[in-house]
Amino acid sequence: MILEHNTFNLYGKLVFERAVIKAPFTKPNPMPDQACFLFVKKGSITSYAENENLQINSNEGILMKCGTYLAKMLNEGPEGTYEAVAVHFYPEVLEEIFDSGLPDFLKPPKDGQSTPPFAKLDEDDLFARFFDALIYYFGNPHLVNEELITLKLKEILLLLNNTTASAKLHQILSNLFAPQVYNFKSIVESHLFDNLSLDELAFMCGLSLSSFKRNFTAIYHDSPAKYIKDQRLKRAANLLRKSNLTISEIAYKCAYADLGHFSKSFKSKYQLSPKDYRESV
């Protein structure tokens, strides 16, 4: 549930946004024509792209190029809230604010090299101060005008370009609006061991649930629920044989949030509890 929501627009586009959310909270986040930098003030977020995922904690940030994302937010502290500030980048807005032409760091490389969907920014005082100032402006919107929003948008882009924290950040800055294309199978297999529902997997593939199930069955010759469950239990059995991870850790790595459910499912497939299976091999 969204508890607070503040926004600043520029040229008719949402540019700066702050949200305080009662977590846990899941939000589909399609970005076909924009990129985004998200800074987490409280709590944590796991951002799922088509082929990977990334967890961001408080006072960290994530730069995402255009694409399809799913956000899962977790709370911080007894009040159970998540707070973040987002900066949205649109090609037409950037072209407008840089009226003499886009700076080189925002221009795609000539080799057309592919880039990851997102990159993490670790805790950084410069970025923390930038977003503290933005939060102050959200509380005092009468101080904000188009010129200030333009200056702040340029400032965050320059901060991202000048940071030496991550080479990936610079790669993404030059490819903000060049989405990667992933096929159905690569998306599914990238998320087999993530705790995503079938509805969420369908969203990541850009399909309705019914279309997703039809495509899945045609490719894997099995239902999504049965195939995914089988792959997760096979991985669990392999980890029980070959790793020193605890059974709880193995359950988590195989997308089981509930240890009792994991043990029951495992025993149903292998006729042994996870503990007995490990001792038998």
N, C-alpha and C positions, 0 to 999 in steps of 0.2 A: 504494500500500500504506500502511495506517495504522500508524505506528510507536508513537505514544502517543495515548491517548484518556482524558480526564478529564471527569467530569460532576458537576453538583449538581442535585438535583431539589427541587421545591417542590409540595406538594399532589399528588404523584403524576405531575407533569409535568417533563420535562427543561427546565431554565431556563438554566443556564450550561454551556458545553461548550468544551473545548479539544482541538485535534487537531494532531498533528505528522505530516505525511504525506510519504512518498517520492514526489516529483513527477517528471514530469507525471502528473496524476490527474484523471479526469473522474467527476463524481457527479451523477446526477439528484437534484433537490431539490424534490419537490412539497410545497407548503405550503397546503393547502386551508383549514385552520382555525387557522393561526398566522401571526405575523409574526416578523421576525428582524433583529437588528443584528449584523453580522459585522465584526470588527476583525482586520486582517492584520498579524501580527508579522514574518513572513519570507515572501519570495516574492511572488507576485501571483496574482490570480484574475480570470477573466472570467466574469461572471454573465450568463446569457442569460435574458431574460424572453420572454413571447409575442411582443412587438413591438419589442424593442430589446435592446442589450447594453451592459455597462459594465465597464471594467477597473479593478481596485483594486490598488494597490501596497502595499508594506510601510509600516506606520504610517498607513494610511488605513482608512476604514470604509465600509460600505454598509448602509443601512436599506432593508429589503424588506418590502412589505406582503404579505398572503396572496396566493398565486398559484402558478404553475408556473415553476420555474427549473431551469436546468442550469448546473453549476459546472465550469469548467475551470481547474485549479490548476497553476501553474508554480513551479519551485524557485528557491532563492536560494543562491548560493555553491557551493563545490566539494562540500559535503556533500549537496547536492541535496534539501534539505527545504523544505517549506512549513509554516508554523505560523499558526494563527488561533484566535481565541476568538469564540464565538457566544453571543448572548443571545436566547432564544426567548420570545416574548410570546404568551400565550393569553388570550382574553377572560375566561374564567372565573377565571383566576389574578389578572388585574388587578382584577376586581371584588372578589375576596377580600382583596387587600392594601390596596385603597382602600375600607375598609369604610364610610366616610362618603359614598361615591359617587365615580365617576371624575372626575378633574380636567378642567377645560374643554378643555385642550389635547388630550385623548384622545377628545373627543366629536366625531362627524362634523358638518360644517357643515350648516345647514338647507337650503342651496341644492342639496345633493347633487352638487356639482361633482366631475367625475372627476379623478383624480390619477395621476401616473406610477407605474409599478410599484416603482421604487427611486430612491434618491438617494445621492450620494457625499458622504462627509465627508473633507475634505482633512486632512493631517497637523495634529494638534492636541495640545498638551502635556497638557491636562486629561484627554482620553480616553486618551492613552498611559499616564498615571499610574494611571488607573482600571483599565486592563487589566493593567498590571504588578502591581497589588495582587491582582487576581483570580488571576493565574498563581501568585503566592505562596501563596494559599489552596489552589489545586489541589495544590501541593506539600506543604501542611500541612492536610489535610482534617480533622484532629482539632480544629482551631480553628473549624470551620464548624458553624453550627446554623441552624434555620429562621428565627430572628430576623435573623441576619446576611444570609442569602440575600434575605430580604424587603427589608432596608435597601439592599442593593446593587442590587436590581432597581428600586427607587424612584429610587435615585441615578442610574442610567444613563438612565432616562426623563427626569429633571429636567435632566441634562446635555444630552440631545438637544433638549429644549424650550428651554433657555436659550441654546444656541449660535445665533449670528447668521450662521454660515457659509453656510447654504443655505436659501432659502425653500422649496425642495422638501421638505426634511426636515420642516418644520412641516406642510406639506400632507399628507404621508404619516402623520405621527403622529396626525392626526385622522381618518385613513381606514385604519388598520392592518388592519381585518378586513372591508374592502369590496372584493372582487376585481373587476377589470375583466373584461369578457367580450369575447373576440376571435373573429372567424370564421376558418375554415380558411384562406381565401385571404390574409387580412391577416398571419397568422402565417408562412405560407410566404414571402410576398414581403418580409417584414421580415428574413428570414434567408437570402435567396438568395445573398448574398455573404459569409456567415459560413462558417467552416470547420466545418460540422456534418454529420454523417453522416445518412443516411436514417433510421436508428434513432433518432437524437437529434431530428430534425425530427418524427418520429412521436410521440415522447414529449412534445414541446412542444405538439403538437396534442391530446394526451390520447388517442391511438389506438394500437392495435397496428400493427406494420409492414404487415401485409397490408391492414388497413382503411385505413391512410394511403395506400397505393398505389392502392387502389380509388377513394378519394375524389379523389386527385390526378388520375388518368386521366379521371374523369368531369368534372372542372372544366377541366383544361388540355388534354384530348384528346391527351395525350402521356405517356410514362412519366416518373416523377420524375427519374431519372438523366439521361435525354436532355434534358429541358426545362431542368433546372438547369445542366447543362454548357453548353447552347446560350446561355443568358442570361449566364453568366459570360464566355464567349468574346466575345459581342457587346459586353459592357461593356469588355472588354480592348481590343477593336478601336477602340472609341470613345475610350478613354483614350490609345491610341497615336496616334490622329489629332489629338486636341485638347489633350493635356496635355504637360508637360515632365517627367513622372515617369519614372524609370528603368524598364527592363523588369522588374527584380526587384520594384520597388515596385508596379507594375501587377499582377504575378502575385499578390502578397500581397493587394492590394485585391480581387482576384477569387477569393479563397479557394484559391489554389494555394500550398501550402507548399513544393513542389519546382519549381524553375525549369525543370529538364529536362522534367518532365511537362507543365508549362505550354507550353513551346515546341513539344513534340511534338503536343499537343492543338490548339494554335493553327494549326500548319502543316497538320494534317489537315483543318481546317475551311476555311482561307483559302488553302491552297496556297502560302503564303509564311511564312517564319519571322517572329516579331514584329519583329526588326530590319529585315528586308527590307520588311515591310508598312509600317512607319513611314516608311521612305525612299521608298516608292512613292506616298505620298499627299501 
